[in-house]
């Protein structure tokens, strides 16, 4: 394949929070390593990128760096040469919305109007009106990890309070835009068959426009680290506290039920706890404050070492478009318990103990079983790493991306 100029768009790319920044880092690095010139055009927060990848900053107001109205107002007032899009971003945020996808899409369109040298544009899940305009001028691939309708659904299920539901309705108002835009996108890539079906259903997209390419993993970073001694009663999970989708409540309740039988048990959560939030209150109610710890802003290498010192990894999610923590834990040869939902069974094969979602008893029993027969489940975990190496290495994934890039460019020029 000839070497291409590739633009990867990302409305926000936090390097440590969630999977967006991780995906942008990994896909840009993988494409650059095989010789393509890759520019990542990102809104704040900006990603950490490989040295071969060029970062082009496309700043908006970045109002979500703070939740203080006074600070947000100061940011808006100090913005020079304000335009209509800045007023929209400020007032939409003021009234509880999340406008970054839409405003980034407009700024990206304006940038590409002045920079015509890209052979293809890859957008990381803004699904914004700007992408429809870009699609008319450039071959475009839209990445949709999963439809955010699922996040909205599970958040509403987690709290029936009127004001909470009203605030969630306002926050997720961008879904109206995404439901209008998605059916008009010519090429969509998603990381699992489950996400393909959900995108087709929730966004009314033709399945012929959706292509499944798994996300890759850096299998040379997520390694077993056999020189690190495992804590025999340390559990580990990755979860954004107070995000209902991740099902953290069930891991915490399970931990509480096991403390008497396993006094040395502990749970490390890779994520950040919201002060005085739901998770903080639940930990206090369960009386397990001394058994739970949080770590955040860890590098991939640091996360791999935390897995290496843990005895069991838990993914208690209610939904995963593609579960990075699942394949990370497996690549580190940690016995894994995961919920039997959405994309997870696709990823894990026969190398994980699958349980129903929202079932504290099943989770507790599974932890007991693994503790009591650890060598057996450790052997399964060793085979599980080979499964990850065979199926989620970036060499294989990049080849699949090159195929869909080539097809998208050819289809665009035929039109």
C-alpha positions as CSV (number, residue, x, y, z in Angstrom):
1,X,0.0,0.0,0.0
2,X,1.3,3.5,-0.8
3,X,2.2,5.7,2.1
4,X,-0.6,8.1,3.0
5,X,-1.2,11.4,4.8
6,X,-3.7,10.4,7.5
7,X,-5.7,12.8,9.8
8,X,-7.1,11.3,13.0
9,X,-9.7,13.5,14.6
10,X,-10.4,13.3,18.3
11,X,-12.7,15.7,20.1
12,X,-11.0,14.9,23.4
13,X,-8.1,12.5,24.1
14,X,-7.3,12.3,27.8
15,X,-4.3,10.1,28.0
16,X,-5.3,8.3,31.2
17,X,-9.1,8.7,31.5
18,X,-11.2,6.2,29.6
19,X,-10.3,4.5,26.3
20,X,-10.4,7.5,23.9
21,X,-6.9,8.7,24.5
22,X,-5.6,5.1,24.6
23,X,-7.2,4.3,21.3
24,X,-5.9,7.5,19.6
25,X,-2.4,6.8,20.8
26,X,-2.4,3.2,19.7
27,X,-4.0,3.5,16.3
28,X,-1.8,6.6,15.4
29,X,1.3,4.8,16.5
30,X,0.4,1.6,14.6
31,X,-0.3,3.4,11.3
32,X,2.9,5.6,11.6
33,X,5.1,2.5,12.3
34,X,4.2,1.1,8.8
35,X,5.2,4.3,7.1
36,X,2.1,6.5,7.0
37,X,2.3,10.2,7.9
38,X,-0.2,10.6,10.7
39,X,-1.5,13.8,12.3
40,X,-3.7,13.7,15.3
41,X,-6.0,16.7,15.4
42,X,-7.4,16.9,18.9
43,X,-9.4,19.0,21.2
44,X,-8.3,19.3,24.9
45,X,-7.3,17.4,26.9
46,X,-4.6,16.4,24.5
47,X,-3.2,12.8,24.1
48,X,0.3,11.5,24.7
49,X,1.5,10.4,21.3
50,X,4.4,8.4,19.9
51,X,7.3,10.6,18.7
52,X,6.6,9.7,15.1
53,X,3.0,11.1,15.3
54,X,2.3,14.9,14.9
55,X,-0.2,16.5,17.3
56,X,-2.2,19.4,16.0
57,X,-4.1,21.1,18.8
58,X,-7.6,22.3,18.0
59,X,-8.6,24.1,21.2
60,X,-12.2,24.8,22.1
61,X,-13.1,26.5,25.4
62,X,-12.3,23.4,27.4
63,X,-15.0,24.2,29.9
64,X,-14.9,20.8,31.5
65,X,-11.5,21.4,33.0
66,X,-13.5,22.9,35.9
67,X,-17.0,22.6,37.3
68,X,-17.0,26.1,38.8
69,X,-19.4,28.5,37.1
70,X,-17.1,31.4,38.0
71,X,-14.1,29.7,36.4
72,X,-16.1,28.8,33.3
73,X,-17.3,32.3,32.9
74,X,-13.7,33.7,33.2
75,X,-12.6,31.2,30.5
76,X,-15.4,32.4,28.2
77,X,-14.8,36.1,28.9
78,X,-11.0,35.8,28.3
79,X,-11.5,34.0,25.0
80,X,-10.4,36.4,22.2
81,X,-12.2,36.8,18.9
82,X,-15.3,34.9,20.1
83,X,-17.5,33.5,17.4
84,X,-21.0,32.0,17.3
85,X,-19.6,28.5,18.0
86,X,-18.0,29.8,21.3
87,X,-21.3,31.2,22.4
88,X,-23.0,27.9,21.6
89,X,-20.4,26.0,23.6
90,X,-20.6,28.2,26.6
91,X,-24.4,28.4,26.9
92,X,-24.9,24.7,26.1
93,X,-22.5,23.8,28.9
94,X,-24.2,26.4,31.2
95,X,-27.5,24.7,30.8
96,X,-26.1,21.2,31.5
97,X,-25.2,20.0,28.0
98,X,-22.1,18.4,26.5
99,X,-21.5,20.3,23.3
100,X,-17.8,19.4,22.6
101,X,-18.5,16.8,19.9
102,X,-20.5,19.3,17.9
103,X,-18.2,22.2,18.3
104,X,-15.1,20.2,17.6
105,X,-16.7,18.9,14.5
106,X,-17.2,22.4,13.2
107,X,-13.6,23.4,14.1
108,X,-12.2,20.3,12.4
109,X,-14.2,21.1,9.3
110,X,-12.8,24.6,9.2
111,X,-9.3,23.3,9.7
112,X,-9.6,20.7,6.9
113,X,-11.1,23.4,4.6
114,X,-7.6,25.1,4.8
115,X,-5.5,21.9,4.8
116,X,-6.3,19.7,1.7
117,X,-3.3,17.4,1.7
118,X,-4.8,14.5,3.6
119,X,-5.6,11.2,1.8
120,X,-8.1,10.1,4.4
121,X,-9.7,11.3,7.6
122,X,-10.5,9.1,10.6
123,X,-12.8,10.5,13.2
124,X,-12.9,9.1,16.7
125,X,-16.6,9.1,17.6
126,X,-17.7,12.7,17.5
127,X,-20.4,11.6,15.0
128,X,-21.0,15.3,14.5
129,X,-22.6,17.5,11.8
130,X,-19.1,18.6,10.8
131,X,-18.3,15.0,9.7
132,X,-21.0,15.1,7.1
133,X,-19.4,18.2,5.6
134,X,-15.9,16.6,5.8
135,X,-17.2,13.4,4.1
136,X,-18.1,15.4,1.0
137,X,-14.4,16.5,0.6
138,X,-12.4,13.7,2.0
139,X,-12.6,9.9,2.3
140,X,-13.9,9.5,5.9
141,X,-13.9,6.6,8.4
142,X,-16.0,7.2,11.5
143,X,-14.9,5.1,14.6
144,X,-17.9,4.3,16.9
145,X,-16.7,2.2,19.9
146,X,-20.4,1.8,20.9
147,X,-23.5,3.9,20.8
148,X,-23.7,6.3,23.8
149,X,-27.4,5.5,24.0
150,X,-26.2,2.6,26.2
151,X,-24.6,4.9,28.7
152,X,-27.7,7.0,28.8
153,X,-29.9,3.9,29.3
154,X,-27.9,2.5,32.2
155,X,-27.6,5.9,33.9
156,X,-31.3,6.4,33.9
157,X,-31.7,2.9,35.4
158,X,-29.4,3.7,38.2
159,X,-31.4,6.6,39.6
160,X,-35.1,7.3,39.3
161,X,-35.0,10.9,40.8
162,X,-36.7,13.5,38.7
163,X,-33.9,16.1,38.8
164,X,-31.2,13.4,38.1
165,X,-33.1,12.2,35.1
166,X,-33.7,15.7,33.8
167,X,-30.0,16.5,34.1
168,X,-29.1,13.3,32.3
169,X,-31.5,14.1,29.5
170,X,-29.9,17.5,29.1
171,X,-26.3,16.1,29.2
172,X,-27.1,13.4,26.6
173,X,-28.9,15.9,24.2
174,X,-26.0,15.4,21.7
175,X,-27.5,12.0,20.9
176,X,-30.1,13.7,18.8
177,X,-27.3,14.9,16.6
178,X,-25.6,11.5,16.5
179,X,-28.8,9.7,15.5
180,X,-29.2,12.1,12.6
181,X,-25.5,11.9,11.5
182,X,-24.7,8.2,11.9
183,X,-27.1,6.9,9.2
184,X,-25.5,9.3,6.6
185,X,-21.9,8.1,7.2
186,X,-20.6,6.0,4.5
187,X,-17.9,4.0,6.4
188,X,-18.0,3.1,10.1
189,X,-15.6,1.0,12.0
190,X,-16.5,-0.5,15.4
191,X,-14.5,-3.0,17.6
192,X,-17.0,-5.7,18.1
193,X,-20.0,-7.6,16.5
194,X,-22.1,-6.6,19.5
195,X,-21.4,-2.9,18.9
196,X,-22.2,-3.4,15.2
197,X,-25.6,-4.7,16.1
198,X,-26.2,-1.9,18.7
199,X,-25.2,0.8,16.2
200,X,-27.5,-0.6,13.6
201,X,-30.3,-0.8,16.1
202,X,-29.9,2.4,18.1
203,X,-28.6,4.7,15.3
204,X,-30.6,3.2,12.5
205,X,-27.5,2.5,10.4
206,X,-27.3,0.0,7.6
207,X,-25.1,-2.9,8.6
208,X,-23.4,-2.9,5.2
209,X,-21.8,0.5,6.2
210,X,-20.3,-0.9,9.5
211,X,-17.0,-2.8,9.6
212,X,-15.8,-4.8,12.7
213,X,-12.1,-4.4,13.5
214,X,-11.0,-5.2,17.1
215,X,-9.0,-2.7,19.0
216,X,-5.4,-3.8,19.4
217,X,-3.2,-4.1,22.5
218,X,0.4,-3.4,23.1
219,X,1.3,-7.0,24.1
220,X,4.9,-6.0,24.8
221,X,3.8,-3.6,27.6
222,X,0.9,-5.7,29.0
223,X,3.1,-8.6,30.1
224,X,3.0,-11.0,33.1
225,X,6.0,-9.4,34.9
226,X,6.8,-12.8,36.6
227,X,9.5,-11.1,38.7
228,X,6.7,-9.3,40.7
229,X,5.3,-11.3,43.6
230,X,1.5,-11.6,43.6
231,X,-0.5,-10.6,46.6
232,X,-2.7,-13.7,47.0
233,X,-5.8,-11.7,48.1
234,X,-5.5,-8.6,46.0
235,X,-8.3,-8.0,43.6
236,X,-8.0,-5.4,40.8
237,X,-10.6,-3.7,38.6
238,X,-10.8,-0.7,36.3
239,X,-13.8,1.6,36.6
240,X,-14.8,5.2,36.5
241,X,-16.4,5.7,39.8
242,X,-20.0,6.8,39.7
243,X,-20.4,5.6,36.1
244,X,-23.3,3.2,36.3
245,X,-22.2,1.4,33.1
246,X,-19.1,-0.1,34.9
247,X,-21.1,-1.9,37.6
248,X,-18.6,-1.0,40.3
249,X,-21.3,-1.3,43.0
250,X,-21.4,-5.1,42.6
251,X,-17.6,-5.5,43.0
252,X,-17.7,-3.4,46.2
253,X,-20.7,-5.4,47.6
254,X,-18.9,-8.6,46.8
255,X,-15.8,-7.5,48.5
256,X,-17.8,-6.7,51.6
257,X,-19.3,-10.1,51.7
258,X,-15.9,-11.8,51.6
259,X,-14.0,-9.8,54.3
260,X,-14.9,-12.2,57.1
261,X,-13.7,-15.3,55.3
262,X,-10.6,-13.6,53.8
263,X,-9.5,-10.9,56.2
264,X,-6.5,-9.9,54.0
265,X,-8.6,-9.3,50.9
266,X,-8.4,-5.9,49.2
267,X,-9.5,-4.2,46.0
268,X,-7.5,-1.8,43.9
269,X,-9.6,0.3,41.6
270,X,-7.8,1.9,38.6
271,X,-9.8,5.0,38.4
272,X,-10.7,8.2,40.3
273,X,-13.2,8.4,43.1
274,X,-15.5,11.4,43.1
275,X,-15.4,13.1,46.4
276,X,-18.7,12.7,48.3
277,X,-20.2,10.8,45.3
278,X,-22.2,7.6,45.2
279,X,-19.2,5.3,45.3
280,X,-17.7,7.1,48.2
281,X,-20.9,6.8,50.2
282,X,-21.3,3.2,49.3
283,X,-17.8,2.3,50.5
284,X,-18.6,4.0,53.8
285,X,-22.0,2.2,54.1
286,X,-20.3,-1.2,53.5
287,X,-17.6,-0.5,56.1
288,X,-14.8,-1.4,53.6
289,X,-12.9,1.9,53.5
290,X,-9.6,0.2,54.6
291,X,-10.0,-2.5,52.0
292,X,-10.4,-0.3,48.9
293,X,-7.8,1.9,47.2
294,X,-7.9,4.0,44.1
295,X,-5.0,4.9,41.7
296,X,-5.3,7.1,38.7
297,X,-3.2,8.7,35.9
298,X,-1.1,5.5,35.6
299,X,0.9,4.7,32.6
300,X,0.4,1.4,30.7
301,X,3.6,0.1,32.3
302,X,2.4,1.0,35.7
303,X,-1.0,-0.6,35.1
304,X,0.6,-3.9,33.9
305,X,2.7,-4.0,37.1
306,X,-0.5,-3.6,39.2
307,X,-2.0,-6.5,37.4
308,X,1.2,-8.5,38.1
309,X,0.9,-8.0,41.8
310,X,-2.9,-8.9,41.8
311,X,-4.4,-12.4,42.1
312,X,-7.8,-11.8,40.4
313,X,-9.0,-9.2,37.9
314,X,-12.7,-8.2,37.9
315,X,-14.7,-6.6,35.1
316,X,-18.2,-6.1,36.5
317,X,-19.5,-3.9,33.6
318,X,-23.1,-3.8,32.6
319,X,-22.0,-3.0,29.0
320,X,-18.8,-2.8,27.1
321,X,-18.5,-1.8,23.4
322,X,-14.9,-3.1,23.7
323,X,-13.5,-3.8,27.1
324,X,-9.8,-2.7,27.2
325,X,-9.5,-3.9,30.9
326,X,-10.6,-7.4,29.8
327,X,-7.8,-7.9,27.3
328,X,-5.3,-6.0,29.4
329,X,-5.8,-8.3,32.3
330,X,-5.7,-11.4,30.1
331,X,-2.5,-10.2,28.5
332,X,-0.9,-9.9,32.0
333,X,-1.9,-13.6,32.8
334,X,-4.2,-12.6,35.7
335,X,-7.2,-14.9,36.3
336,X,-10.2,-12.9,35.2
337,X,-13.9,-12.8,36.3
338,X,-16.0,-10.8,33.8
339,X,-19.7,-10.3,33.2
340,X,-21.3,-12.2,30.4
341,X,-22.6,-9.0,28.6
342,X,-22.3,-7.2,25.2
343,X,-18.8,-7.7,23.6
344,X,-17.1,-9.4,26.5
345,X,-17.8,-13.0,25.4
346,X,-16.4,-12.2,22.0
347,X,-13.1,-11.1,23.4
348,X,-12.4,-13.7,26.1
349,X,-13.0,-17.0,24.4
350,X,-12.9,-19.9,27.0
351,X,-10.2,-18.2,29.1
352,X,-12.3,-16.3,31.6
353,X,-14.9,-17.1,34.3
354,X,-18.0,-15.4,33.0
355,X,-20.9,-14.4,35.3
356,X,-24.2,-12.7,34.9
357,X,-24.2,-8.9,35.4
358,X,-25.6,-7.3,38.6
359,X,-25.1,-10.5,40.5
360,X,-23.1,-10.0,43.7
361,X,-23.5,-13.6,44.9
362,X,-22.2,-15.0,41.6
363,X,-19.2,-12.7,41.8
364,X,-18.4,-13.6,45.4
365,X,-18.7,-17.3,44.7
366,X,-16.4,-17.0,41.7
367,X,-13.8,-15.2,43.7
368,X,-14.0,-18.0,46.3
369,X,-13.6,-20.7,43.7
370,X,-10.5,-19.1,42.2
371,X,-8.9,-18.5,45.6
372,X,-9.5,-22.2,46.5
373,X,-8.1,-23.6,43.2
374,X,-5.7,-20.9,42.2
375,X,-3.2,-23.0,40.2
376,X,-5.9,-24.3,37.9
377,X,-7.2,-20.8,37.0
378,X,-3.6,-19.4,36.7
379,X,-3.0,-22.1,34.0
380,X,-6.1,-20.9,32.2
381,X,-4.8,-17.3,32.4
382,X,-1.5,-18.3,30.8
383,X,-3.4,-19.8,27.9
384,X,-5.5,-16.6,27.9
385,X,-2.5,-14.4,27.2
386,X,-1.7,-16.5,24.1
387,X,-5.3,-15.9,22.9
388,X,-4.7,-12.1,23.2
389,X,-1.3,-12.3,21.5
390,X,-2.9,-14.2,18.6
391,X,-6.0,-12.1,18.1
392,X,-5.3,-8.5,19.4
393,X,-1.8,-7.7,18.3
394,X,-1.4,-4.5,16.4
395,X,0.3,-6.1,13.4
396,X,-2.9,-8.0,12.6
397,X,-5.2,-5.1,13.5
398,X,-3.2,-2.6,11.4
399,X,-3.5,-4.8,8.3
400,X,-7.3,-4.8,8.7
401,X,-7.2,-1.0,9.0
402,X,-5.1,-0.6,5.9
403,X,-7.7,-2.8,4.0
404,X,-10.6,-0.6,5.1
405,X,-8.7,2.6,4.4
406,X,-7.8,1.4,0.9
407,X,-11.5,0.5,0.2
408,X,-12.8,3.8,1.6
409,X,-10.4,5.9,-0.6
410,X,-11.3,3.9,-3.7
411,X,-15.0,4.2,-3.1
412,X,-14.7,8.0,-2.5
413,X,-12.9,8.5,-5.8
414,X,-15.3,6.3,-7.7
415,X,-18.1,8.5,-6.4
